[in-house]
Amino acid sequence: MQHRFPNGTALDLAFTAPIPGVVALSGPSGSGKSSLVHCVAGLLRAERSSVRVGDAVLSGDGIWLRPERRRIGMVFQGARLFPHLSVTANLLYGARRVPKGAPAGTGARAPEFEELVVLLGLERLLGRRPGGLSGGEKQRVAIGRALLSRPLLLALDEPLAGLDDARRSEILPYLARLRERLSLPILYVTHAMDEVVRLADTLVLLREGRVIACGPVASVFGDLQGPLASREDAASLLDGHVVGVEEAGLADVAAGGFLLRVPMAPGRQVGARVRLKIPAHEVMLASATAVDQLPLLSVQNVLAVRVVALADDTARGVMTVSLAPPGGGTMLAQVTSASGRRLGLSPGLPLLALVKSVSIVVLVE
């Protein structure tokens, strides 16, 4: 896709992502996130574009479908509900017939009204009008209205940006539930990494109208040469499943080639899927020969790993290390450059990675 705006900024990018799933577009303000979504939805006509969702061609090869024929369920930062209509009427406004000549669906199952009301927790809101709703409630209604239009693709343009932390925390579980239940392609614009780690399957990072990284979210986070590994909030994302549950509020999770003991709320069953976030600065490193010399520690996870690669940021005095377990996968650790030199870190070196259970964030799917 290529487009130049009157102010001189430009889009010049291309990427592909598997569907169904959540494709997160992230980057600083002005990087082209919203403009790209508007091009996909047909709200902005790019000078050159090729947009496909599954087998459906929305633009390219001499085709350019008007917005109303693209079957894109758009949700903006502002909910844009009809103030004179009830929640029920706002929702049903989206339940219109597919326009003649619109592309066929992707095979995703469209939710019925009653199912969607339950999925989004709208049961007690149906008779109310938008003026009596919180910001989070309005956004849930807007998402429901978009879904009832039976979209080919759901496009969310920073839907949580105008909400406070409490309202954002309220709505994120509903978005995660939709991701799992509906198997619908979702294009999700955000600059908040906590939303990315919770929801995304694929992460596309933009800068000045260009793609600087694209791939499965865990791979983009774990790429030592990528733009995220050197950040102060660098972290590993590991997808896995519960293999054992203890009464003490702990569970054993197999994820990314590691077997980790993590805090787990009651009610999770063996086999449940989870995503783990491990901040790189919370991973401590020790020589592999010190395994018999370690004192009694509160650390629950002592992992045998090898150094895959490392990057030394001499300006900050921080070394970022990519680690691999015997079974494959990677985990990032950040230590001071001085500590890295003292340990003699180099590719292939065997180490012990020590990770406190309480430092692992469990993102339940």
N, C-alpha and C positions, 0 to 999 in steps of 0.2 A: 504494500500500500504506500502510495506517495501523494503528498499534498503539501502545498505551501500556503500559509495564511497571510493576510494583509500586513500583519505586524512583523513579517519576516521569519517567524518560526516555521518549522516544517516537520512533517511526518515522513519517514523513509524507513519502513520496517516490514518484516515478514516473520511469521512463526506458525507452527502447527502444534496442536495438542490433542491428545486422545479424548474421546467422548464415550459415555457420559463422564461427568466430573466437574470440579470447580477449577476454573482457570483464573488465577488471581493476577491482576495487573497492578504493579506497584512501582513507585518511584517518586521523586520529589515533585513539588508543585511545578507545573509548566512542562512536565516531561512528555505529555501527550496522552495520558491515560484516558481522560474523558473524551478527548477528540477521537481517539481510536474507537471507543464504544459508540459514539455518535455516528461514525462512518459505518460501523457494522450494522447499526439500526437503520441506516439510511437517512438520518436526521442531518447529516453533513455529507455532501457528495464530493468524494476525493477525486483529484485529477486523474489518478490511476489507482484502481483497486481490484482485488480479486478476493471475494469473501465466500467461503463455503462452510456450511454446517452439515457434516455428514455428506450425503449425496446431493444436498440442496445447494444450488448456486444462487447467491443473493446479488452478486455483482461479478463482472468479468466475462470474457468470451462474448462480448457484445450484449451482455445482460446487465440491467440495472433496475432492480425492483424498487418500487416506491415503498416508503416506510410502512404503510398500512398493509402491504402484501408480504412483508418479510416475516411476520409471525415472531417478532422479538418482544418479549415481555419486559418492558423498561420500568425500572424503579429508580427514582432520582433521590438526591440527598433530602429534598423536601418531599413529603408524601404525595402532595398534589391531589388530595381527596376532594370530592364535591361536598362543600360544607352544609348544604341543605338536605343531603341525603343521609339516611341511616347507614350504619356499618354494613348491614345486609344488602342494601341497595347499592352501595359502593362496590361491594364484592361482586354482585350479580352484573354490574355494568361490564365487568371483564368477561363474563360468560357469553360472549358473542360467537356467532358462526365464523368459521374460517373463511376469509375472503376468497372469492373465485379467482383462480390463477395463482394462489399462494402455494409455496413449496410444501411437499409432503413432510410429515413428521420424521423424527429420528428413531422412532420405536419406543420412546419413553412413555410410560403410562401417565395419562393426565389425571389429576386428582378430581374427585367429585366434591361438590360443595360441602357436604357433611364431613367428609374425611379431612378436607383442608381446614375447616373450622377447628377441628380437634388438633391437627398438627400444629397450628399456629396459636392455639390457646385463646380463641376468640369467642368461646361460648357465651361468656357473660357480657360481651360488648355488642352483640348483634343489633339491639334496639337503640343504641346510642348514636349520637352524631359526632363528627370529628372534633368539634369544639370542646367536647368533654373527655377527650382522650389524651394520654401522655404522648410524648414524642415516639417512644418505643412502640406503643400500641398503634399509632398512626402508621408507622413503617410496616408493622405486621399486616395491617389491613391492605396497604399498598402492594405488598408482596403477594398476598392472597388474590387481589384483583388481577395482578399480572399473570399469576398461575392459572386462574380460571379462564383466561383467554386461550388456553391450550397452546402455549408458545413452542416454537421450534427451539428457542434459546431464551433463557432468563438472563437479563443484563442488569446488574446492580451497580449503579454509579455512586460510590461512596455512601451507601445507605445509612451508615452509622455515624458519619462525620459530625452531624449536628447534635448528637446525643451526649449527655454526660456519662461518666463511667458506670454509674448504676444502671442506666437505661441500656447501655451497650452490653453490659454483663447479662441483662435480662433477655435481650433478643438473640445473642449469639447461640444459645442452646437450640432455639427454634430453627435457626439457619442450618446448624449442624444436623438437626433431625430431617430437614428437607433434603439435604445432601444425601443422606443415607436412604431415605424412603422412596424418593421419586426417580432416581437415576436419570436426571435431566441435565443437559449441558448448561452450565452457569458461567457467565463472564462476570467477574467480581472486581471492581475497582476499589482500591484502598491504599492508604499510605501507612496503615497501622499493622505492624508485624504480628501483634497478638491475634489479629483477625486472620492473617495469612496462615500462621501455624495451626490455628484451630480448624480452618475450613478448606484450605487449598489442596488440590491434588497436583496441579501444575502451577509453577510460578514463572511469570514473565516480568523481568525487571526492565524498566525503561529509563532512558536518560536523554534529554534533548531530542525527543522524537525518534530514538533508535532503541532497538533491543540490545541490552548489554549482557543478559543472561536469560536462559529459558530451559526448563526441564522439570522433571519431578521435583516437588518442593524439597524433599530431603536431600536430593543431589545438589540443588542450588545452594542450600544452606551449608552443605559439607564440602563444597568446592574450595579448596585452599587458595586457588588462583582467582576465585570469583570475588564479587564486591561485598559479600556478607561476612566472610570468614575473618576479615581484619577488624571488624567493628567491635566496639566495647561490649555490645550485647550479642556477640557471636554465640551460636548454640548448635547442637546437633538435634535433628529430628529423626526419631526411630519409630517406624510402624511395626506393631507386633500383636501378640495375643497373650492372654493370661493362661499360664500353665499350672498355677497352684495358688491357693488362697489360705492365709493364716488368720487365726482369730485375733491376733494382735493388731489388725488394721494394715497388714502388709500383704503383698501379692508378689509372686514370681512371674515375670514377664519375659518371654522370648521375643527380642526385637533387634533387628539389624545385626544378627550374628552374636548378640550378647544375651546372657541370662542375667536379668537385673531384678533386685528386690526393691519394690517401690511401695509408697503409701497408697492404699486403695480404700475407698469408701465401701461400707457394707453393701451387699447385694450383687456385687460383680461375680459372675460365674466363670468357671474354667472355659476357655475358648473365646471369651469376649475380646473383641478387637479394641486396641487402644493405640494412641499416639503419644510418645514420650518426647519431652523437650528437656535437654540437658545443657544448661549454660556452660560454655567452654571454660569460664574462669572458676567453675566449681569442681573441675576435674583435676585432682592432684596426681602427680607422677612420682614413682619410686623405681629404683633399680630392681630388675627382676631377681637379682641375687639376694635381695633384702627380704624375700618372702618369709624366711625363718627368723628374721631379726625384728620384724615389726612388733611393737608392743600391743597390748590389748587395746583395740580401737573401737569407737562407736560406729565407724564406717561399716555399712552393710555390704558394700560392693567392692571387692578387690579383684580386678580383672586382669588376666594375662593378655597383653597386647604387643604389637610391634609398631615402630614408627614407620609410616608410609612416606611422609614428606613433612617439611616444616618451612615456615616463613618467619623471618626475624625482622620485626619492625624496630629498627634501631632508634628511630626518632622517639618512639614511645617506650622503648625498653621492654617490649612484649614479644614473645615468641609464640606463634600459633602452630600447633602440632596436629597432624592428621594421624590417627591411630586405627589399627585394624585388629580384630580378634582372629583366632585361628579359623573360624567359620566364615570369614568374609565380613563385609560391611565396614563402616568407618565411624569414628567419633572424634570430635575436636576437643583439644585442650589448649588453654592459654596459661603460660607461665611467664615469669620474668625472663628476660634474655640471660641474666646472670645465672638463674637456676638451670636454664637449658644448657648453658656451657658447663656448669658444674656436673650435670648428669651426662655430659658428652653426647647429647642427642644428635642422631644421624639416621638416615633411612636404613631400615632393617634392624635397628637396635631393639631387643626385647625389653619390655618395661612392665610395671604394674600400674594400672590406672585405678585410683581410689575415688569412689563417688558416693557421697552421702545420699541415703534414700530421700531425705527431706529436701534435697536440692533438685530432685527430679520432678518436673511438672507433668502430671498425668492428664492428658487431654482425652477424655473418654469419648469414643465415637458412638 
